[in-house]
Each structure stands twice: as structure tokens, then as C-alpha cells.
Amino acid sequence: MAWETPLGKSSRSFSTWKCKIDIVANLKICHLSSCHPPFDIRILKKECASLAKAGYAVDFVVPHESGQTIEGVRIRAISKPRNRIERFFLTSWRIYFEALKSGSTLYHFHDPDLIPVGLLLKISGKKVIYDVHEDVPKDILDKEYLPRIVRPVVAALAKLLEKVGAAAFDGIVTATPSISRKFPGKKTLLVQNFPMLSDFTSTSIFDFSQRPYIVAYVGIISEIRGIRQLIRAMELLPSEFGAKLVLAGSFESPRFESEMRSLPGWRHVDYRGWQSREQVVDLLEREARVGIVPFHPVANQVEAQPNKIFEYMAAGLPVVLSNFPVWQELLSSVSCGLAADPLDPAAIAREILWLFEHPNESMDMGSRGKKAVIKIYNWTNEAAKLVGFYGALTGKRIRSGREA
């Protein structure tokens, strides 16, 4: 039986997850990451916490100052790497040995540089899941810290390593449909990074007429995420709106931050830096009129599904997105926003201006987006898939936190 995904049908069958169910007491699982923060939303707040609520004993091995337990998940801290070289060559070994100490049955890792660790765990007789957040070979092609001449070589090696891992590991979890298509269908599960409904508690949309003219961008602030063109677009908006661009996130580098601050349009920017979840939700639900994702059309972004899109929708905001086909399909199916050429500041400004000048239509778009998240694009649906996948791999099926 094929299942529906929000962005189309999948030909993969849930029958591939069927197995004989044996009750296993006190089953222990361990998540691993070398480069994500310990409180990463997808890893800790969504996946690990959901599995803990379902009845699994969950450890998370990750670089951090100290060990602690959060939402039923035990963080097993290892020392933080001082640079990328140390992360690649020392942190991976630290994670491997700490993972073995956990005495887990199943290991679930989240970074491509941990593929060798996953292979060692397989040799040790453990069940292993590789969680693929990005299209790694394409992502490498955009890494500014790598010389351009070596990027294709590194990308090819990463592709080969993923192919070896995919053949060896027990399961693959992917964040987008386009990534899923790269891996064997019989062992791959699509778990999309949709918002947690509990983060967005407002049942109604705060009246747009009571809001300032704010465009919100949340997340990493970098060149390929279209921030330069977005700041230039703010300069083109009519002055009578007094529009502001609120940037809630961290700059990719001090150099890029300095460049952006030197632009004439920076006077229209309210840079708030890193924000807590509560601060982000308050910005989206009570201040902003528009949520924007102006990513550039680079290889790893044209089929991406940034969580920020669905968080804007969950908050009841109309969105302005890059005119990528997969994003335009979303806009067409939900009617929750507008598309613009992310390389053209004037095109971005036109779409923002239209939403400013049509508050009633904007609120309708926001309402449709919010309803779509409540019905389809939410973590509750994805968590159920993940828990079912674990049940098939471990022989322990959980329903509503109880064994079945």
C-alpha cells in the first residue's frame, strides 16, 4: 500500500516494515552526532523525545559541556572539538567508544562523517540507522571552506561512502523526498522536519492590522540563503510603510556580517541574533506580517524543505519563497503565499509589497497555511512513522507509550 506524502505520492510500501513482533523489555537506543548542538530540534526535541515518550530508553552522544537528562533523553557528553580536523579525526572515535559504553541495541547517527562509526557498530553486531538531513554530495559542492578544485573529489568520495553505508545499515531515515530517492526503498523512511504543534499554541491569528510591517527571516544567515538580495529588497519598499526586516539567527561568518552591515538597506534591518524558541514563536505569531525564505538556486537547496517554511505557516504567516518548482508546488496546493526570483531584489520587494497592501488576502493565506500544518505538515504525523519504523527494526511495537 503506497502512502501519501505532503509533496506527492511515494511508491514505497509500508509492507516492507512488517516483521514478527516480539516483546523486548528495556530496549535501549542511542543517537549520535558530532556536529549538531545537544539541543538540536530535529534530533533531541523531535526524534529522541518522541522515542522516549514511546517507551524506549534513549541516550544521545554529542559534544557538550556535561551530561544531563532532558525530556527523558540522557545526554552522554563528550569533549567539544576545537576545529574541523579534530572533529573528523578525534571526535568520531570519542563518539564510538562512548556509544559502546551505552550498551544499546540500536544506534541512530546524524552526520555523514560518522558513517565509519556506523560501520564499526555494524561489525560489532549492532543495528544501525543513518539519518540523512542533507543531500551530502550536493552540500559539499557549496562548502566555502573547501577549495573549489577539491569539492567535486570530496563530493564523489562522500557519495561512495554513503552508498557503502546504505548497503550495510539496517535503516535509512531521510528528511526530504528528494534525499529518499537516493537510497534503497526497502530500508528507507521519509521523516520530514515539520513543526511540533505544541510550539504554536495560538489557535487564532493575531490581527494583521495591529502588527508593524515586519518581514521575518529565521535561521542561519548566509550568502546562499539570499540575505544580500533580501536586504536590498527592503531598500526598495515604499518608505511610508516603515518596513523592517527582522533577522533571528546567527551569521555564517563575521566577514559576511560585516558586508551586510555596510549595505544601505541595513538601516531597515532589526538584527536580533540567536533567539529562543519562545522568542521565535512570539515574533512569528504576534509581530511579523510575512515570513520569507529567499534561498539561492544552488544544488542542495532547490529541493530542500526548510523547517522555517512550515513554522511560518504554523504561525499563520503568508510566505514569500524562492521560485523553485517544489516550493511552487507547495504554494499552489495550499495557497499560502507567493514565489519570487531569489536573485532579483525587485521581484522580492514586489511580492512583499503585495502582501503589505492586501492584509485581508494575506490573513487568508496565513490561515490556509496554519490549517495545512495542523492537518498534514506536523511532527505528530512524522513521529508516528518513526516509532513504527523502530518497532519493525527492533521487534518492539509501541502504541501510545505502551507495548503491543
C-alpha positions in Angstrom: 0.0 0.0 0.0 1.5 3.3 -1.0 1.3 6.3 1.3 0.7 9.9 0.7 3.4 12.4 1.4 2.7 16.2 1.5 4.7 16.7 -1.6 3.4 13.8 -3.6 2.9 10.0 -3.5 5.7 7.5 -2.7 5.8 4.2 -4.4 7.4 2.6 -1.3 5.3 0.2 0.6 4.7 0.0 4.4 4.6 -3.8 4.0 8.4 -3.6 3.9 8.4 -2.7 7.6 6.3 -5.8 8.6 8.0 -8.2 10.9 7.3 -10.7 13.7 6.7 -8.7 16.8 8.5 -9.9 20.0 8.2 -8.1 23.2 11.6 -6.8 24.3 12.0 -5.3 27.8 14.1 -2.3 28.5 15.3 -1.9 24.9 18.0 0.8 24.8 18.8 3.0 21.8 21.5 5.6 21.2 21.6 8.6 18.9 24.9 10.0 17.8 26.1 13.4 16.5 29.5 15.0 16.0 28.5 18.5 14.8 24.9 19.2 15.9 24.2 21.1 19.1 23.0 19.0 22.0 19.6 20.6 21.9 19.1 20.3 18.2 15.4 20.5 17.4 15.2 17.6 15.0 17.4 15.2 16.9 16.7 15.9 20.6 13.3 17.7 20.7 11.6 15.7 18.0 13.2 12.3 17.3 14.8 11.4 20.7 12.0 12.8 22.8 9.3 11.1 20.7 11.1 7.8 21.1 11.4 8.3 24.8 7.7 9.0 25.1 7.0 5.8 23.2 8.8 3.8 25.8 12.4 3.4 24.6 15.4 4.2 26.8 17.2 6.8 24.8 20.8 8.1 25.0 22.3 10.9 22.9 26.1 11.0 22.5 27.1 14.5 21.4 29.8 17.2 22.2 28.6 19.1 25.2 29.9 20.6 28.5 28.3 18.0 30.7 25.8 15.1 30.8 22.2 15.7 31.7 18.7 14.3 31.1 16.2 16.3 29.1 12.7 15.1 28.2 13.6 11.6 29.2 16.7 11.6 27.0 20.1 11.0 28.6 22.8 13.2 27.0 26.2 11.5 27.1 28.6 14.4 26.7 32.0 14.2 25.0 34.5 17.0 24.7 33.9 19.6 22.0 36.3 19.6 19.1 38.4 22.7 18.7 38.3 22.7 14.9 37.1 20.6 11.9 40.2 18.5 11.8 39.8 17.4 15.4 36.1 16.7 14.7 36.7 14.5 11.8 39.6 12.5 13.3 39.2 12.5 17.1 35.6 13.3 17.9 34.3 10.4 15.8 36.5 8.0 17.9 35.3 9.5 21.1 31.7 9.1 20.0 32.3 5.5 19.0 33.7 4.5 22.4 31.0 6.4 24.3 28.4 4.8 22.2 29.7 1.3 23.1 29.6 2.3 26.8 25.9 2.9 26.4 25.3 -0.8 25.8 22.5 0.0 23.3 20.9 -2.4 20.8 20.2 0.1 18.1 22.3 3.2 17.1 21.0 6.1 15.1 23.5 8.6 13.8 23.0 12.0 12.2 26.3 13.1 10.4 28.0 11.7 7.3 31.4 11.8 9.0 30.0 9.2 11.4 29.5 6.6 8.6 32.7 4.8 9.6 31.5 4.7 13.2 28.2 3.3 12.0 30.1 0.6 10.0 32.2 -0.3 13.1 29.0 -0.7 15.1 27.5 -3.0 12.4 30.7 -5.1 12.6 30.1 -5.3 16.4 26.7 -6.8 15.7 24.6 -3.7 16.4 21.6 -2.4 14.4 22.3 1.0 12.8 20.2 3.8 11.3 21.7 6.6 9.2 19.7 9.8 9.4 20.3 11.9 6.3 19.5 15.6 6.9 21.0 17.0 3.7 21.9 15.9 0.2 25.6 15.5 1.3 27.4 15.4 -2.1 25.5 18.4 -3.2 26.0 20.2 0.1 29.8 19.7 -0.2 29.8 21.5 -3.5 28.7 24.6 -1.7 31.1 24.5 1.2 33.1 27.7 1.1 35.8 26.4 3.5 36.8 23.8 0.9 38.8 24.9 -2.2 36.7 24.8 -5.3 39.1 22.4 -7.1 38.7 19.7 -4.4 35.0 20.0 -3.8 34.0 17.5 -6.7 36.5 15.0 -5.4 35.3 15.2 -1.8 31.6 15.1 -3.0 32.4 11.9 -5.0 34.0 10.3 -2.0 31.0 11.2 0.1 28.7 9.7 -2.4 30.7 6.4 -2.4 30.8 6.3 1.4 27.0 6.8 1.6 26.5 4.0 -1.0 28.6 1.6 1.1 26.7 2.7 4.3 23.3 2.3 2.7 24.1 -1.3 1.8 25.3 -2.1 5.3 23.0 -0.2 7.6 19.6 -1.6 8.8 17.7 1.6 8.1 17.9 5.0 6.5 15.9 8.0 7.7 15.7 10.9 5.3 14.5 14.5 5.8 13.1 15.2 2.2 11.6 13.2 -0.6 14.5 14.1 -2.9 17.0 12.6 -0.5 14.9 9.5 -0.1 15.1 8.8 -3.8 18.9 8.3 -3.4 18.6 5.3 -1.0 17.2 1.8 -1.2 13.4 1.9 -0.9 13.1 -1.2 1.2 15.1 0.2 4.1 14.4 4.0 3.7 11.8 6.0 5.7 11.0 9.6 5.0 10.7 11.6 8.2 10.2 15.2 7.3 11.3 18.0 9.6 7.8 19.5 10.3 6.9 21.7 13.3 5.7 20.5 16.6 2.2 21.7 17.1 2.9 22.2 20.8 5.3 25.1 19.9 2.5 27.1 18.3 -0.2 27.4 20.9 -2.3 30.3 19.4 -5.5 28.9 17.9 -6.2 32.2 16.1 -4.2 34.6 14.0 -3.3 37.9 15.6 -4.9 40.7 13.6 -2.5 41.9 10.8 -3.8 45.4 11.1 -2.3 45.6 14.6 1.1 44.4 13.5 4.0 46.5 12.3 5.3 46.0 8.8 7.8 43.3 9.6 9.3 40.7 7.3 10.8 37.8 9.4 13.7 35.5 8.5 14.7 32.8 11.0 17.8 30.7 10.8 21.4 30.7 9.5 22.3 34.0 7.8 24.5 33.4 4.8 25.1 34.4 1.2 23.5 31.4 -0.4 20.4 31.8 1.7 19.6 35.1 -0.1 20.2 37.6 2.7 22.1 40.1 0.5 19.2 40.3 -2.0 16.7 40.4 0.8 18.3 43.4 2.4 18.4 45.1 -1.0 14.7 44.4 -1.4 13.9 46.1 1.8 15.6 49.3 0.4 13.0 49.2 -2.5 9.9 49.1 -0.4 7.9 52.4 -0.1 9.1 54.5 2.9 5.6 55.1 4.2 5.4 51.5 5.5 8.4 51.9 7.7 9.1 48.3 7.0 11.7 46.3 8.9 13.4 43.0 8.2 13.9 41.0 11.5 16.8 38.6 11.3 16.6 36.0 14.0 19.6 33.7 13.8 23.4 33.7 13.5 25.6 34.9 10.7 27.6 32.2 9.0 30.8 34.3 9.3 32.0 37.6 10.8 33.1 38.6 7.2 29.6 38.2 5.8 28.0 40.0 8.7 30.4 43.0 8.1 29.5 43.0 4.4 25.7 43.1 5.2 26.1 45.8 7.8 27.7 48.0 5.1 24.7 47.8 2.7 22.4 50.9 2.5 19.4 48.6 3.3 20.9 47.6 6.7 19.1 50.6 8.2 15.9 48.6 7.6 17.2 45.6 9.5 16.4 44.6 13.1 19.1 42.0 13.8 18.2 40.1 16.9 20.8 37.3 16.8 20.1 33.9 18.1 16.6 33.6 19.7 15.0 31.1 22.0 12.0 29.0 20.7 9.7 31.2 22.7 11.1 34.4 21.2 10.9 33.0 17.7 7.2 31.9 18.2 6.3 35.3 19.6 8.0 37.1 16.6 6.1 34.9 14.1 2.7 34.8 15.9 2.4 38.4 17.1 4.9 40.7 15.2 5.6 39.7 11.7 3.3 40.1 8.6 5.4 38.0 6.3 7.8 35.0 6.6 10.4 34.7 3.9 12.8 32.1 2.6 14.9 33.6 -0.3 17.3 30.7 -0.8 19.6 30.8 -3.9 19.1 28.1 -6.5 22.2 26.0 -5.6 22.3 22.3 -5.8 21.5 21.4 -2.2 18.6 23.9 -1.8 16.3 23.7 -4.8 14.6 20.5 -3.4 15.2 21.3 0.3 12.3 21.6 2.7 13.5 24.1 5.3 11.6 23.8 8.6 11.2 27.6 8.7 8.7 27.4 5.9 6.3 25.3 7.9 7.0 27.2 11.1 5.9 30.4 9.3 2.8 28.6 8.2 2.1 27.2 11.7 2.2 30.7 13.0 -0.4 31.8 10.4 2.0 33.9 8.3 1.8 34.2 4.5 5.2 33.2 3.0 7.4 34.5 0.2 9.6 31.7 -1.1 12.1 31.2 -3.9 10.5 30.2 -7.1 11.8 26.6 -7.0 9.4 24.0 -8.6 9.0 22.0 -5.4 8.2 25.2 -3.3 5.8 26.5 -6.0 4.0 23.1 -5.8 3.5 23.7 -2.1 2.3 27.2 -2.7 -0.1 26.1 -5.4 -1.5 23.2 -3.3 -2.1 25.3 -0.1 -2.4 28.8 -1.5 -0.4 30.2 1.5 2.0 32.6 -0.2 3.9 33.9 -3.2 7.0 33.0 -5.1 9.8 35.3 -6.3 13.1 35.0 -8.1 15.6 35.0 -5.1 18.3 36.6 -7.2 16.2 39.7 -8.1 15.7 42.1 -5.2 13.0 44.0 -7.1 11.0 40.8 -7.5 11.3 40.0 -3.8 10.2 43.6 -3.0 7.1 43.3 -5.3 5.8 40.2 -3.5 6.4 41.6 0.0 4.6 44.9 -1.1 1.6 43.0 -2.4 1.2 41.2 0.9 1.6 44.5 2.8 -1.1 46.2 0.6 -3.5 43.2 0.8 -3.8 42.5 4.5 -7.1 40.5 4.2 -5.8 38.3 1.5 -2.6 37.9 3.5 -4.5 36.7 6.5 -6.4 34.2 4.4 -3.1 32.8 3.1 -1.8 32.6 6.6 -5.0 30.8 7.8 -4.8 28.3 5.0 -1.1 27.6 5.8 -1.9 27.1 9.5 -4.7 24.7 8.8 -2.4 22.7 6.4 0.2 22.4 9.2 -2.4 21.2 11.7 -3.7 18.6 9.3 -0.6 17.5 7.4 2.7 19.2 7.9 3.3 18.5 11.6 5.7 16.4 13.7 2.9 14.3 15.3 2.4 12.5 11.9 6.2 12.1 11.4 6.8 10.8 14.9 4.2 8.0 14.4 6.1 6.9 11.3 9.4 6.9 13.1 8.1 4.9 16.1 6.6 2.4 13.7 9.9 2.1 11.9 11.7 1.4 15.1 9.2 -1.2 16.0 9.9 -3.1 12.8 13.7 -2.9 13.3 13.7 -3.8 16.9 10.8 -6.2 17.2 9.2 -3.9 19.8 6.0 -2.2 18.7 4.7 0.7 20.8 1.2 2.2 20.8 0.5 5.4 22.9 3.6 4.7 25.0 2.6 1.1 25.8 4.0 -2.1 24.3 1.8 -4.1 21.9 
